[in-house]
Amino acid sequence: MPDTNEDFWMKACRSAEARSDNQTQTIAELRYAGNQLARVMQDILGSDMITCQISRAVMTSSLAKWQKAKTGQ
């Protein structure tokens, strides 16, 4: 248990900073993974690898949702 009120608040602030850093790192990793997936999907859509219209629609929709998520809309 902290000896003083100041020790308590310093410990609480350090913990909050650590959580914030972890969240920032996780968000960056998810954004990177999403961007990579979007690039792969765009490459596939640009090729003749997908001929089924349902698959094409799913990928197109997924890319549109990722673009909205990236821009915060």
N, CA and C atoms as an extended XYZ file, in Angstrom:
219
Properties=species:S:1:pos:R:3:atomname:S:1:resname:S:1:resid:I:1 pbc="F F F"
N         0.852       -1.187        0.000 N   MET     1
C         0.000        0.000        0.000 CA  MET     1
C         0.893        1.245        0.000 C   MET     1
N         0.587        2.236       -0.808 N   PRO     2
C         1.410        3.437       -0.882 CA  PRO     2
C         1.443        4.183        0.452 C   PRO     2
N         2.577        4.816        0.678 N   ASP     3
C         2.756        5.537        1.940 CA  ASP     3
C         1.999        6.857        1.961 C   ASP     3
N         1.924        7.529        0.852 N   THR     4
C         1.279        8.839        0.810 CA  THR     4
C         0.276        8.897       -0.329 C   THR     4
N        -0.543        9.910       -0.284 N   ASN     5
C        -1.520       10.144       -1.346 CA  ASN     5
C        -0.806       10.378       -2.676 C   ASN     5
N         0.324       11.055       -2.635 N   GLU     6
C         1.088       11.331       -3.856 CA  GLU     6
C         1.587       10.028       -4.489 C   GLU     6
N         2.044        9.092       -3.661 N   ASP     7
C         2.495        7.798       -4.180 CA  ASP     7
C         1.348        7.065       -4.875 C   ASP     7
N         0.190        7.125       -4.271 N   PHE     8
C        -0.981        6.482       -4.855 CA  PHE     8
C        -1.273        7.044       -6.242 C   PHE     8
N        -1.296        8.359       -6.372 N   TRP     9
C        -1.623        8.994       -7.649 CA  TRP     9
C        -0.529        8.780       -8.688 C   TRP     9
N         0.712        8.754       -8.264 N   MET    10
C         1.808        8.488       -9.204 CA  MET    10
C         1.677        7.063       -9.766 C   MET    10
N         1.368        6.111       -8.882 N   LYS    11
C         1.205        4.725       -9.324 CA  LYS    11
C         0.009        4.615      -10.270 C   LYS    11
N        -1.079        5.275       -9.951 N   ALA    12
C        -2.272        5.248      -10.801 CA  ALA    12
C        -1.983        5.863      -12.168 C   ALA    12
N        -1.226        6.953      -12.191 N   CYS    13
C        -0.879        7.601      -13.462 CA  CYS    13
C         0.027        6.712      -14.306 C   CYS    13
N         0.997        6.068      -13.692 N   ARG    14
C         1.892        5.171      -14.425 CA  ARG    14
C         1.106        4.001      -15.019 C   ARG    14
N         0.173        3.479      -14.250 N   SER    15
C        -0.658        2.373      -14.751 CA  SER    15
C        -1.517        2.821      -15.931 C   SER    15
N        -2.089        4.008      -15.828 N   ALA    16
C        -2.915        4.536      -16.920 CA  ALA    16
C        -2.074        4.767      -18.168 C   ALA    16
N        -0.873        5.277      -18.008 N   GLU    17
C         0.019        5.499      -19.153 CA  GLU    17
C         0.380        4.171      -19.818 C   GLU    17
N         0.647        3.151      -19.013 N   ALA    18
C         0.985        1.830      -19.565 CA  ALA    18
C        -0.192        1.259      -20.342 C   ALA    18
N        -1.405        1.388      -19.812 N   ARG    19
C        -2.596        0.902      -20.525 CA  ARG    19
C        -2.780        1.652      -21.843 C   ARG    19
N        -2.572        2.950      -21.803 N   SER    20
C        -2.716        3.765      -23.004 CA  SER    20
C        -1.692        3.355      -24.061 C   SER    20
N        -0.456        3.131      -23.646 N   ASP    21
C         0.578        2.687      -24.586 CA  ASP    21
C         0.217        1.341      -25.204 C   ASP    21
N        -0.277        0.410      -24.392 N   ASN    22
C        -0.677       -0.908      -24.896 CA  ASN    22
C        -1.823       -0.793      -25.890 C   ASN    22
N        -2.797        0.062      -25.587 N   GLN    23
C        -3.930        0.245      -26.489 CA  GLN    23
C        -3.484        0.874      -27.806 C   GLN    23
N        -2.584        1.830      -27.730 N   THR    24
C        -2.071        2.476      -28.930 CA  THR    24
C        -1.349        1.466      -29.814 C   THR    24
N        -0.556        0.609      -29.197 N   GLN    25
C         0.165       -0.415      -29.958 CA  GLN    25
C        -0.808       -1.399      -30.603 C   GLN    25
N        -1.818       -1.828      -29.848 N   THR    26
C        -2.803       -2.771      -30.381 CA  THR    26
C        -3.566       -2.162      -31.547 C   THR    26
N        -3.975       -0.921      -31.418 N   ILE    27
C        -4.696       -0.237      -32.490 CA  ILE    27
C        -3.825       -0.139      -33.740 C   ILE    27
N        -2.560        0.193      -33.559 N   ALA    28
C        -1.649        0.291      -34.706 CA  ALA    28
C        -1.485       -1.068      -35.385 C   ALA    28
N        -1.372       -2.127      -34.598 N   GLU    29
C        -1.222       -3.470      -35.170 CA  GLU    29
C        -2.480       -3.889      -35.934 C   GLU    29
N        -3.653       -3.592      -35.376 N   LEU    30
C        -4.911       -3.924      -36.058 CA  LEU    30
C        -5.069       -3.116      -37.344 C   LEU    30
N        -4.688       -1.856      -37.295 N   ARG    31
C        -4.788       -1.011      -38.484 CA  ARG    31
C        -3.853       -1.537      -39.578 C   ARG    31
N        -2.651       -1.936      -39.195 N   TYR    32
C        -1.696       -2.479      -40.164 CA  TYR    32
C        -2.253       -3.761      -40.792 C   TYR    32
N        -2.777       -4.657      -39.955 N   ALA    33
C        -3.329       -5.918      -40.461 CA  ALA    33
C        -4.509       -5.652      -41.391 C   ALA    33
N        -5.366       -4.731      -41.034 N   GLY    34
C        -6.507       -4.380      -41.875 CA  GLY    34
C        -6.071       -3.809      -43.217 C   GLY    34
N        -5.056       -2.960      -43.185 N   ASN    35
C        -4.553       -2.393      -44.438 CA  ASN    35
C        -3.961       -3.471      -45.336 C   ASN    35
N        -3.240       -4.410      -44.740 N   GLN    36
C        -2.665       -5.493      -45.532 CA  GLN    36
C        -3.769       -6.365      -46.146 C   GLN    36
N        -4.776       -6.687      -45.350 N   LEU    37
C        -5.898       -7.478      -45.862 CA  LEU    37
C        -6.611       -6.738      -46.988 C   LEU    37
N        -6.805       -5.441      -46.821 N   ALA    38
C        -7.472       -4.648      -47.858 CA  ALA    38
C        -6.660       -4.664      -49.148 C   ALA    38
N        -5.344       -4.576      -49.041 N   ARG    39
C        -4.504       -4.620      -50.244 CA  ARG    39
C        -4.634       -5.963      -50.956 C   ARG    39
N        -4.617       -7.042      -50.187 N   VAL    40
C        -4.757       -8.373      -50.779 CA  VAL    40
C        -6.111       -8.496      -51.464 C   VAL    40
N        -7.162       -8.037      -50.801 N   MET    41
C        -8.504       -8.135      -51.379 CA  MET    41
C        -8.598       -7.303      -52.657 C   MET    41
N        -7.984       -6.122      -52.662 N   GLN    42
C        -8.013       -5.298      -53.870 CA  GLN    42
C        -7.272       -5.983      -55.009 C   GLN    42
N        -6.145       -6.617      -54.691 N   ASP    43
C        -5.404       -7.345      -55.725 CA  ASP    43
C        -6.235       -8.487      -56.290 C   ASP    43
N        -6.905       -9.214      -55.412 N   ILE    44
C        -7.736      -10.338      -55.871 CA  ILE    44
C        -8.897       -9.825      -56.715 C   ILE    44
N        -9.537       -8.750      -56.268 N   LEU    45
C       -10.653       -8.192      -57.035 CA  LEU    45
C       -10.201       -7.701      -58.399 C   LEU    45
N        -8.972       -7.231      -58.487 N   GLY    46
C        -8.455       -6.720      -59.760 CA  GLY    46
C        -8.034       -7.817      -60.719 C   GLY    46
N        -7.986       -9.032      -60.242 N   SER    47
C        -7.587      -10.149      -61.096 CA  SER    47
C        -8.822      -10.935      -61.530 C   SER    47
N        -8.574      -11.994      -62.252 N   ASP    48
C        -9.673      -12.867      -62.682 CA  ASP    48
C        -9.831      -14.051      -61.743 C   ASP    48
N        -9.306      -13.930      -60.526 N   MET    49
C        -9.351      -15.045      -59.585 CA  MET    49
C       -10.742      -15.254      -59.007 C   MET    49
N       -11.546      -14.207      -58.970 N   ILE    50
C       -12.903      -14.326      -58.428 CA  ILE    50
C       -13.876      -14.167      -59.574 C   ILE    50
N       -14.636      -15.217      -59.804 N   THR    51
C       -15.623      -15.155      -60.873 CA  THR    51
C       -17.045      -15.145      -60.328 C   THR    51
N       -17.229      -15.619      -59.116 N   CYS    52
C       -18.559      -15.672      -58.516 CA  CYS    52
C       -18.983      -14.269      -58.082 C   CYS    52
N       -20.142      -13.830      -58.495 N   GLN    53
C       -20.607      -12.479      -58.163 CA  GLN    53
C       -20.823      -12.293      -56.670 C   GLN    53
N       -21.232      -13.340      -55.959 N   ILE    54
C       -21.434      -13.228      -54.510 CA  ILE    54
C       -20.095      -12.959      -53.819 C   ILE    54
N       -19.065      -13.704      -54.198 N   SER    55
C       -17.741      -13.484      -53.614 CA  SER    55
C       -17.250      -12.081      -53.904 C   SER    55
N       -17.446      -11.630      -55.120 N   ARG    56
C       -17.028      -10.285      -55.498 CA  ARG    56
C       -17.775       -9.244      -54.659 C   ARG    56
N       -19.069       -9.445      -54.448 N   ALA    57
C       -19.873       -8.506      -53.663 CA  ALA    57
C       -19.420       -8.486      -52.200 C   ALA    57
N       -19.107       -9.656      -51.655 N   VAL    58
C       -18.657       -9.724      -50.255 CA  VAL    58
C       -17.338       -8.985      -50.094 C   VAL    58
N       -16.415       -9.209      -51.004 N   MET    59
C       -15.118       -8.542      -50.906 CA  MET    59
C       -15.244       -7.040      -51.107 C   MET    59
N       -16.071       -6.633      -52.054 N   THR    60
C       -16.281       -5.209      -52.294 CA  THR    60
C       -16.893       -4.548      -51.064 C   THR    60
N       -17.858       -5.194      -50.462 N   SER    61
C       -18.493       -4.672      -49.253 CA  SER    61
C       -17.505       -4.596      -48.099 C   SER    61
N       -16.682       -5.618      -47.942 N   SER    62
C       -15.687       -5.631      -46.867 CA  SER    62
C       -14.690       -4.491      -47.030 C   SER    62
N       -14.247       -4.269      -48.255 N   LEU    63
C       -13.322       -3.166      -48.512 CA  LEU    63
C       -13.973       -1.814      -48.208 C   LEU    63
N       -15.222       -1.652      -48.575 N   ALA    64
C       -15.924       -0.397      -48.311 CA  ALA    64
C       -16.050       -0.155      -46.806 C   ALA    64
N       -16.360       -1.221      -46.067 N   LYS    65
C       -16.476       -1.070      -44.607 CA  LYS    65
C       -15.131       -0.735      -43.985 C   LYS    65
N       -14.052       -1.336      -44.498 N   TRP    66
C       -12.713       -1.028      -43.962 CA  TRP    66
C       -12.357        0.429      -44.236 C   TRP    66
N       -12.685        0.927      -45.434 N   GLN    67
C       -12.395        2.325      -45.744 CA  GLN    67
C       -13.156        3.258      -44.799 C   GLN    67
N       -14.407        2.917      -44.501 N   LYS    68
C       -15.191        3.735      -43.564 CA  LYS    68
C       -14.593        3.679      -42.165 C   LYS    68
N       -14.150        2.497      -41.743 N   ALA    69
C       -13.566        2.338      -40.408 CA  ALA    69
C       -12.271        3.130      -40.305 C   ALA    69
N       -11.472        3.113      -41.381 N   LYS    70
C       -10.198        3.848      -41.367 CA  LYS    70
C       -10.410        5.346      -41.235 C   LYS    70
N       -11.451        5.844      -41.877 N   THR    71
C       -11.693        7.292      -41.853 CA  THR    71
C       -12.607        7.711      -40.708 C   THR    71
N       -13.073        6.730      -39.930 N   GLY    72
C       -13.890        7.055      -38.765 CA  GLY    72
C       -15.314        7.464      -39.090 C   GLY    72
N       -15.827        7.009      -40.199 N   GLN    73
C       -17.199        7.369      -40.567 CA  GLN    73
C       -18.175        6.367      -40.035 C   GLN    73
